[in-house]
Amino acid sequence: MKLSLTKKTDYSPYFLLLIQPIFMATNTIVARGGVEYVPPISLAFWRWFTVFLILFPFFYNEIIQKKKIFKKEFLKLSFLGAMGCGVCGAFPFIAGLSTSMANMGIIYTSSPVFIILLSILFFNEKINFNRILGLVLCLTGVFIIISKGNLQFFLNFKFTSGDIWMIGAALGWALYSIYLLNWKSKFSLMTRFTLIAFFGFLSLLPVYVLGSIYFPESDYFSKTYYNKAFFLWVLFAAISPSIIAFTLYSKLQKHVGASFAGFTLYLFAIYGAIFGIIFFDEKLMLFHYLGAAFVFTGVYIARKLTKMS
C-alpha cells in the first residue's frame, strides 16, 4: 500500500477571504462620497430596493415554488433583513455625518469580537488560543493604521453621537453573521439573499417615509434629488458592497464559520485605506505597511494554525 505524500488543499476559502473585503470596503467610498449627494436613510433604502429589483426577476420562480417555506422562514428572513440591510445599511451612513472615519473604523472592528462572544453564548462554538491571538494581532494592525502610528490618538479619542450609531452597526453585523450561518434555509443562497434584501428595504421604508415627512430639515432625511449622481451612487452601492460583497461573505461563512469570517473586517480596514489613497488623495505611509503586516499575520495564524491544531 502506497502512502500519498501530497495532500490536496482547498484554497478557495483563502481566495474568498482576500477578495470579499475588496468589495465590502467599497462601502467606505459610498459612506464618504455618496452621502454628499444622497441623504443617508434615502441612500440605504434605495440601495436595498435596487438590490431586490435586480435580483428578483432571476429568482422569482423559486420564491413562488417555495411559498410554504417562505411562510416558515418569514420571521428569520425579516430579522436578517433588518440587521444586515437595515441596521448595517443605514447606521454607518448616519454615523458618517457626526463622527470621523477613524472612529468608525475603530468601533466597527469590534464586530468580530461580538461575533465570537455571541457564537460562544448562543451556539457553543469553541474558540481556541490561535483564534484569539489572531484577533489581537488584527486589532493591533487596524489600530496602527487608524491612529497613523501615533498612540496619542487614543488618549485624545472623543466619543460622539455618531459612535453610538457605529456600535449599533457593529452589533447588527455580528447578529446578522451568526444567524445567517446557524439558521439553515431551504432556499438557494441567492434566492435567500434576494429575500433578505426585500425585508431589508421594507425595514427601512417606514423610517424613510416618516422621517421625510416629520424631519425634512434633518441631515438624515433631507430632500433627495433624483439626478444622475443619485442613480450612479445607488447603483454602485447596490452592486459592489451589496450583491457581490454579501454573496461572497455567505460563501465564505460556509467554508470557515461565522467567527473566522468576521476577520474580513480587518482586511476591510486595509482595503479601505487603499481606497482612501486611490480615491481621496491620502498618502501611503510606513504605518500602513506595519498595520497591514499585523493584520495579515493575524489572519494567517487564526486560519492556518487553527486548521493544524
DACOR-V995575 format. One record per residue. N is the residue number from 1. RES is the residue in one small letter. D_LAST is the distance of its C-alpha to the last C-alpha in whole Angstrom. Layout:
N_RES_D_LAST ; N_RES_D_LAST
//
This chain:
1_m_28 ; 2_k_26 ; 3_l_22 ; 4_s_21 ; 5_l_20 ; 6_t_19 ; 7_k_17 ; 8_k_18 ; 9_t_16 ; 10_d_17 ; 11_y_18 ; 12_s_20 ; 13_p_18 ; 14_y_18 ; 15_f_22 ; 16_l_22 ; 17_l_20 ; 18_l_23 ; 19_i_26 ; 20_q_26 ; 21_p_26 ; 22_i_29 ; 23_f_31 ; 24_m_30 ; 25_a_31 ; 26_t_35 ; 27_n_35 ; 28_t_36 ; 29_i_39 ; 30_v_40 ; 31_a_40 ; 32_r_42 ; 33_g_44 ; 34_g_45 ; 35_v_46 ; 36_e_49 ; 37_y_50 ; 38_v_49 ; 39_p_48 ; 40_p_45 ; 41_i_45 ; 42_s_47 ; 43_l_45 ; 44_a_42 ; 45_f_44 ; 46_w_46 ; 47_r_42 ; 48_w_41 ; 49_f_44 ; 50_t_44 ; 51_v_41 ; 52_f_42 ; 53_l_45 ; 54_i_43 ; 55_l_41 ; 56_f_43 ; 57_p_45 ; 58_f_42 ; 59_f_41 ; 60_y_44 ; 61_n_44 ; 62_e_41 ; 63_i_42 ; 64_i_45 ; 65_q_44 ; 66_k_41 ; 67_k_44 ; 68_k_43 ; 69_i_39 ; 70_f_40 ; 71_k_42 ; 72_k_39 ; 73_e_36 ; 74_f_39 ; 75_l_38 ; 76_k_34 ; 77_l_35 ; 78_s_38 ; 79_f_35 ; 80_l_33 ; 81_g_36 ; 82_a_37 ; 83_m_34 ; 84_g_32 ; 85_c_36 ; 86_g_38 ; 87_v_36 ; 88_c_34 ; 89_g_37 ; 90_a_40 ; 91_f_38 ; 92_p_37 ; 93_f_41 ; 94_i_42 ; 95_a_40 ; 96_g_41 ; 97_l_45 ; 98_s_44 ; 99_t_41 ; 100_s_40 ; 101_m_37 ; 102_a_36 ; 103_n_36 ; 104_m_34 ; 105_g_31 ; 106_i_30 ; 107_i_31 ; 108_y_29 ; 109_t_26 ; 110_s_26 ; 111_s_25 ; 112_p_21 ; 113_v_21 ; 114_f_24 ; 115_i_21 ; 116_i_19 ; 117_l_21 ; 118_l_23 ; 119_s_20 ; 120_i_19 ; 121_l_23 ; 122_f_24 ; 123_f_21 ; 124_n_19 ; 125_e_16 ; 126_k_13 ; 127_i_12 ; 128_n_9 ; 129_f_10 ; 130_n_9 ; 131_r_11 ; 132_i_14 ; 133_l_14 ; 134_g_14 ; 135_l_17 ; 136_v_19 ; 137_l_19 ; 138_c_20 ; 139_l_23 ; 140_t_24 ; 141_g_24 ; 142_v_26 ; 143_f_28 ; 144_i_29 ; 145_i_31 ; 146_i_32 ; 147_s_34 ; 148_k_35 ; 149_g_33 ; 150_n_36 ; 151_l_35 ; 152_q_38 ; 153_f_37 ; 154_f_35 ; 155_l_38 ; 156_n_41 ; 157_f_39 ; 158_k_41 ; 159_f_40 ; 160_t_42 ; 161_s_43 ; 162_g_41 ; 163_d_38 ; 164_i_38 ; 165_w_38 ; 166_m_35 ; 167_i_33 ; 168_g_34 ; 169_a_33 ; 170_a_30 ; 171_l_30 ; 172_g_31 ; 173_w_28 ; 174_a_26 ; 175_l_28 ; 176_y_28 ; 177_s_25 ; 178_i_23 ; 179_y_26 ; 180_l_26 ; 181_l_23 ; 182_n_24 ; 183_w_27 ; 184_k_27 ; 185_s_31 ; 186_k_33 ; 187_f_34 ; 188_s_33 ; 189_l_31 ; 190_m_34 ; 191_t_36 ; 192_r_34 ; 193_f_34 ; 194_t_38 ; 195_l_38 ; 196_i_36 ; 197_a_38 ; 198_f_41 ; 199_f_40 ; 200_g_39 ; 201_f_43 ; 202_l_44 ; 203_s_42 ; 204_l_44 ; 205_l_47 ; 206_p_49 ; 207_v_48 ; 208_y_49 ; 209_v_52 ; 210_l_53 ; 211_g_52 ; 212_s_54 ; 213_i_57 ; 214_y_57 ; 215_f_55 ; 216_p_57 ; 217_e_57 ; 218_s_53 ; 219_d_51 ; 220_y_48 ; 221_f_51 ; 222_s_54 ; 223_k_55 ; 224_t_54 ; 225_y_55 ; 226_y_55 ; 227_n_55 ; 228_k_54 ; 229_a_51 ; 230_f_50 ; 231_f_49 ; 232_l_47 ; 233_w_45 ; 234_v_45 ; 235_l_44 ; 236_f_41 ; 237_a_40 ; 238_a_40 ; 239_i_38 ; 240_s_36 ; 241_p_34 ; 242_s_35 ; 243_i_35 ; 244_i_32 ; 245_a_30 ; 246_f_30 ; 247_t_29 ; 248_l_26 ; 249_y_25 ; 250_s_25 ; 251_k_24 ; 252_l_21 ; 253_q_20 ; 254_k_20 ; 255_h_17 ; 256_v_15 ; 257_g_16 ; 258_a_19 ; 259_s_17 ; 260_f_15 ; 261_a_18 ; 262_g_20 ; 263_f_19 ; 264_t_22 ; 265_l_24 ; 266_y_23 ; 267_l_24 ; 268_f_27 ; 269_a_28 ; 270_i_28 ; 271_y_30 ; 272_g_32 ; 273_a_33 ; 274_i_34 ; 275_f_36 ; 276_g_38 ; 277_i_38 ; 278_i_40 ; 279_f_42 ; 280_f_43 ; 281_d_43 ; 282_e_41 ; 283_k_40 ; 284_l_37 ; 285_m_36 ; 286_l_34 ; 287_f_32 ; 288_h_31 ; 289_y_29 ; 290_l_28 ; 291_g_26 ; 292_a_25 ; 293_a_23 ; 294_f_21 ; 295_v_21 ; 296_f_19 ; 297_t_17 ; 298_g_16 ; 299_v_15 ; 300_y_14 ; 301_i_11 ; 302_a_11 ; 303_r_10 ; 304_k_9 ; 305_l_6 ; 306_t_5 ; 307_k_6 ; 308_m_4 ; 309_s_0
//
